[in-house]
Amino acid sequence: MTRYYILFGPPGAGKGTQAQAMVERYNLHHISTGALLRKEIAAGSELGLKAKELIEKGNLVPDEVVEGMIENEFRTVKGVDGFLLDGFPRTIEQAKALDNLLAKTGESVTATVSIMIPDEMIVERIQGRALKEGRADDADINVINNRIATYHRQTEPLIDFYRSCGKYTEVDGTGSIDEVREGIFKVMD
Ligand code: ADP
């Protein structure tokens, strides 16, 4: 049976870094909605143009947009044991849409793994990443702060959503990359 894991956590928690180790160990396909959106922006597509404006202010793009992307990946990617969702769902509506989508084929979310770091560390990590990756949404402290606020307001409620169905696990994200990876492997195993 195909497994569906959600990698959860605030921006800058290290989801992208840890996802790489997870997909190898568990033969998963990594779906990062942020990366998919940045690809659309780079390609200059109509969707990319709309997404760019929202992302560069630190706001979310509309639910339907990311839901469509996820559905497309599920449909087209074959030959893996499961999927690792990174950056999705980010709202309760998206979580419900995911449940409905999986229910069509009698499937459901397997588990969520949440990487937790405090807000001060979010700012520090994102500012460090800005120097290396050059993302526009990492460069401006006002945008970073809005992303943190967006996370608390729209995404954090998902913790209770998944906790209430027994699918929530949490890992301390404040350690080194290796330490966090070991923490994740422990809960996944
Ligand atoms: P981070 O890890 O810093 O949160 P991402 O690369 O996951 O960054 O996402 C970058 C931006 O893309 C988000 O700030 C948001 O504007 C948009 N985005 C990504 N995933 C979603 C989603 N599931 N729903 C709405 N917007 C999203």
Residues whose N, C-alpha, C, O or C-beta is under 5 A from the ligand:
A	BS01	ADP	P11 G12 T33 G34 A35 L37 L54 I55 N59 L60 V61 V66 G87 F88 P89 R90
